[in-house]
């Protein structure tokens, strides 16, 4: 892979160190992905024009995927509430109010299902990277949030881009956390490879790739919770993956198909 990339408007262009290869149409598709942090985004307040702030700090290209963390979307949309960080009962009440149901509880940690259908810790209520005495809640409709940003970028620039709203989730039976997509617009959330064939000529019966989560995870590598980099550009995504989709309709598994509910 050629790692000599041009500098783009002050952003560091960082190559993802692996070629992504898909064969879903009997022809080889291979491409390089570049992941660029969007720097200089100030502290976001309720009512801020997040899209304009992003465009002022990044030079976008047709076919880019803009990944934006949930935290700044929630702040811009006013999804911030006062909370006493020393009041564990108050936090517990807030988590339960944001949850559709509680699946497990261990002390102050609750594993919940949110009204969006996400299974996550504490219903997404987050006290990190926010002023003391406040908590950030998940956007009411993250797919709609992604569509609004995507549509405004298109109106202002004429560019065709996709947008993903990301958040940090744990995974069952695995240590550590990773960013996943909680909202998306303009990118296939899931690539269905069923009916295609593997390298040995065997038909794939169940393979569905969650592209939106993989892009969110790639973007996380250049974002930093400690250096205030809450957005990134992923460049080089296969253009055939740019299509209307959503996390709610295409990623959230219906309870009837879930072996654990």
C-alpha positions in Angstrom: 0.0 0.0 0.0 1.3 3.5 -0.9 1.4 5.4 2.4 2.4 8.8 0.9 -0.8 10.7 1.2 -1.3 14.4 0.5 -2.2 16.7 3.4 -5.8 17.9 3.2 -6.6 21.3 4.8 -4.6 20.7 8.0 -6.2 17.3 8.8 -3.9 14.4 9.3 -4.6 11.7 6.7 -4.1 8.3 8.3 -4.2 5.1 6.2 -6.1 2.2 7.6 -3.5 -0.5 7.4 -5.5 -3.1 5.6 -7.2 -3.4 2.2 -10.8 -4.2 2.4 -11.8 -6.8 -0.2 -15.3 -7.9 -1.1 -16.4 -10.2 -3.9 -20.2 -10.0 -4.2 -20.6 -9.7 -8.0 -18.1 -12.3 -9.3 -15.5 -9.4 -9.7 -12.8 -8.3 -7.4 -13.4 -5.1 -5.5 -10.4 -3.7 -3.6 -9.8 -0.2 -2.2 -7.9 1.8 0.3 -9.5 3.5 3.2 -8.2 6.8 4.6 -9.4 8.0 8.0 -9.1 11.7 8.8 -9.8 13.4 12.2 -11.8 16.6 12.1 -9.9 18.9 14.5 -10.7 22.2 16.2 -14.4 21.5 17.0 -15.2 23.7 20.1 -17.4 22.7 23.0 -20.9 22.2 21.6 -23.9 23.9 23.2 -27.7 23.3 22.7 -28.8 24.9 19.4 -25.3 25.0 17.8 -25.2 24.5 14.0 -23.2 21.3 14.1 -23.1 20.8 10.3 -21.7 24.2 9.7 -19.1 23.7 12.3 -18.0 20.5 10.6 -17.9 22.1 7.2 -15.7 25.0 8.5 -13.1 22.5 9.7 -13.0 19.8 7.0 -12.7 19.6 3.2 -15.2 17.0 2.1 -15.2 15.0 -1.1 -17.9 13.2 -2.9 -18.3 9.7 -1.4 -17.0 10.6 2.0 -18.5 9.2 5.2 -18.7 11.7 8.0 -18.7 10.0 11.4 -19.9 12.1 14.3 -20.0 11.0 17.9 -23.3 10.8 19.8 -22.0 13.2 22.5 -21.8 16.3 20.3 -25.1 15.5 18.5 -26.8 15.1 21.9 -25.4 18.4 23.1 -26.4 20.3 19.9 -29.9 18.8 20.2 -30.3 19.8 23.8 -30.2 16.2 25.1 -28.4 17.3 28.3 -29.9 17.2 31.8 -28.8 18.3 35.2 -27.7 15.5 37.6 -25.9 15.3 40.9 -23.0 12.9 40.3 -22.9 12.1 44.0 -26.6 11.1 44.0 -26.6 7.4 42.9 -30.3 7.1 43.4 -30.9 10.1 41.1 -28.7 8.6 38.4 -30.5 5.3 38.7 -33.9 7.0 38.3 -32.6 8.8 35.2 -31.2 5.5 33.7 -34.5 3.7 34.3 -36.4 6.6 32.7 -34.3 6.3 29.6 -34.6 2.6 29.4 -37.4 0.5 27.9 -36.4 -2.3 30.2 -33.6 -3.4 32.5 -32.0 -6.7 31.5 -29.4 -7.1 34.3 -28.2 -5.0 37.2 -25.0 -5.2 39.3 -24.7 -2.4 41.8 -25.0 0.9 39.9 -24.4 -0.8 36.5 -27.5 -1.6 34.5 -27.6 -3.4 31.2 -30.7 -2.0 29.5 -32.7 -2.0 26.3 -33.3 1.6 25.2 -36.4 2.9 23.4 -34.3 2.8 20.2 -33.7 -1.0 20.7 -30.1 -0.7 21.7 -28.7 -3.1 24.4 -26.2 -1.0 26.3 -25.0 0.0 29.7 -27.1 2.5 31.7 -29.4 3.3 28.7 -26.6 5.4 27.2 -26.7 8.0 30.0 -23.1 9.4 30.0 -21.3 11.7 32.4 -18.0 11.8 30.5 -16.8 14.8 28.4 -19.5 17.0 29.8 -19.6 19.7 32.5 -19.9 18.5 36.1 -23.5 18.3 37.2 -24.8 17.3 33.8 -25.5 14.0 31.9 -25.8 13.5 28.2 -28.7 11.4 26.9 -28.9 9.6 23.6 -30.5 11.5 20.7 -34.2 10.8 20.4 -33.8 9.5 16.8 -30.2 9.0 15.8 -31.1 8.0 12.2 -33.0 11.3 11.8 -30.0 13.2 13.3 -27.8 11.6 10.7 -30.2 12.4 7.9 -30.4 16.1 8.9 -26.6 16.5 8.9 -26.3 14.6 5.6 -29.1 16.6 3.9 -27.6 20.0 5.1 -24.2 19.0 3.8 -25.7 18.2 0.5 -27.7 21.5 0.4 -24.6 23.6 1.2 -21.9 21.9 -0.8 -23.7 19.8 -3.4 -21.7 16.8 -2.3 -23.0 13.3 -1.9 -21.8 12.0 1.4 -23.0 9.6 4.1 -23.2 10.3 7.8 -22.9 8.0 10.8 -23.7 8.8 14.4 -21.4 6.7 16.6 -21.3 5.8 20.2 -19.1 3.6 22.4 -20.7 0.3 23.4 -19.5 -2.9 25.2 -19.9 -6.3 23.7 -21.4 -9.4 25.4 -18.8 -11.8 26.6 -15.9 -9.6 25.4 -13.8 -7.1 27.4 -13.3 -3.6 26.1 -15.5 -1.2 24.2 -15.7 0.0 20.6 -17.6 2.6 18.7 -20.6 1.4 16.8 -23.2 3.1 14.6 -26.4 4.2 16.4 -27.6 6.3 13.5 -26.9 6.4 9.8 -27.9 8.1 6.5 -26.8 7.4 3.0 -24.7 4.3 3.6 -25.8 0.6 3.6 -26.0 -0.3 7.2 -25.6 -4.0 6.4 -24.0 -5.7 3.4 -25.8 -8.9 2.6 -23.5 -11.5 1.2 -25.9 -14.4 1.4 -26.1 -16.1 -2.0 -22.6 -15.1 -3.0 -19.6 -17.4 -2.7 -16.4 -17.5 -0.6 -12.8 -18.0 -2.0 -13.4 -21.8 -2.0 -16.5 -21.5 -4.1 -18.9 -22.3 -1.2 -22.2 -20.4 -1.0 -22.5 -18.0 1.9 -25.7 -18.9 3.8 -25.7 -16.4 6.7 -23.0 -13.8 6.1 -24.2 -10.2 6.6 -21.5 -7.5 7.2 -22.4 -4.6 9.4 -20.7 -1.9 7.4 -21.9 1.0 9.5 -20.4 -0.5 12.7 -17.1 -1.2 10.9 -16.9 2.4 9.6 -17.7 3.7 13.1 -14.9 1.6 14.6 -12.4 2.7 12.0 -13.2 6.4 12.7 -12.8 5.9 16.4 -9.1 5.1 15.8 -8.4 8.7 15.0 -10.8 10.3 17.4 -9.8 11.0 20.9 -11.9 11.5 24.0 -9.1 13.3 25.7 -8.2 15.7 22.9 -11.7 16.7 21.8 -11.8 15.1 18.4 -15.4 14.1 18.1 -15.7 13.6 14.3 -13.8 12.0 11.5 -14.0 11.4 7.7 -13.7 7.9 6.3 -12.7 8.2 2.6 -12.5 5.5 0.0 -15.7 3.5 0.8 -17.0 1.4 -2.2 -19.5 3.7 -4.0 -22.0 0.8 -4.4 -22.5 0.9 -0.7 -24.0 4.4 -0.8 -27.7 3.8 -0.5 -30.6 4.6 1.8 -30.6 2.6 5.0 -30.9 3.1 8.7 -29.7 1.5 12.0 -33.2 1.1 13.3 -34.5 -0.8 10.2 -31.4 -2.7 9.2 -29.2 -3.3 12.2 -31.4 -3.7 15.2 -32.3 -7.4 15.4 -36.1 -8.1 15.9 -36.8 -9.8 19.2 -38.4 -12.7 17.2 -35.0 -13.5 15.6 -33.0 -13.1 18.8 -32.0 -16.3 20.6 -31.4 -14.4 23.9 -34.8 -12.5 24.3 
